[in-house]
């Protein structure tokens, strides 16, 4: 049985579709969809029958229908945006599409129509600050957070720049009936360390959010108050081996469906770091596996058995088998996929 894998190739202006064997992890190219304007951020709705695509270079957002028989894509609509989207996600009921806009210093919310397509104008278009990098709603569908990195345009292929980001997390209440975002109290969580929160994920059963720290080369866990939705830091763990002095930034972050393992890529050190997660949600480093150059995108398969990391500089996709008990990553086959892979999404 195969899963569908979608790889956004920003500089090739297309999405590559691959079949993934759920038993072996082997990949087989099946097709591609031309998409102008630099496809980058990808998101599925909860029913997995609509794929949302952010155009990084053309300030647009497209909705595709997903064929349930073979995973093929058909364009439903493309709408304009004032700024290019960096991150997309739906709320838990699939009624609204949330977006963050790195260069635009904003977050947005679009309603999703009866046909599953995002519609304009946006319900919300809120100014935050430079470096707004992601947005998700929590398990209760009542709260959302927007991390902002600590240094702008922090490309590990170049020396660190002088343009600093806000290094904060914006906290919102989310109305699941109207799609409205309201600043929480406090509206902004100020960070005392130079971490640069970038992406995050929620523990599947605990009120904990884990953030990848772009500039801190670490993961920080935050307890979320289930009543107020406010975050408070409980642990920061480095994603690098002790004594590492290579220039590095972290990118994405994912947790397995059972909540036992968490992974984050290192760009510069060019590795995938894994952590075990105990019953209280605390992290322990489990190891690191070398990977492709500048792994900006990666993905776990739905069963948490395999990991795929895309090198945005190499144009290749590295595969690994993941030990569900120890977090050890065993390297597998490497695939040539195309220019600047910026998102990898796997779905049944």
Secondary structure, 3 states (H helix, E strand, C coil): CEEEEEEEEHHHCEEEEEEEECCCCCEEEEEEEECCCCEEEEEECCCCCEEEEEECCCCEEEEEEECCCCCCEEEEEEEECCCCCCEEEECCCCCEEEEEECCCCEEEEEEECCCCCECCCCCEEEECCCCECCCEECCCCCEEEEEECCECCCCCCCCCCCCECCCEEEEEEECCCCCCEEEEEEEEEECCCCCCEEEEEECCCCCEEEEEECCCCEEEEEEECCCCCCEEEEEEEECCCCCCCCCCEEEEEEECCCCCEEEEEEECCCEEEEEEECCCCCEEEEEEEECCCCEEEEEECCCCCEEEEEECCCCEEEEEEECCCCCCEEEEEEEECCCCEEEEEEEC
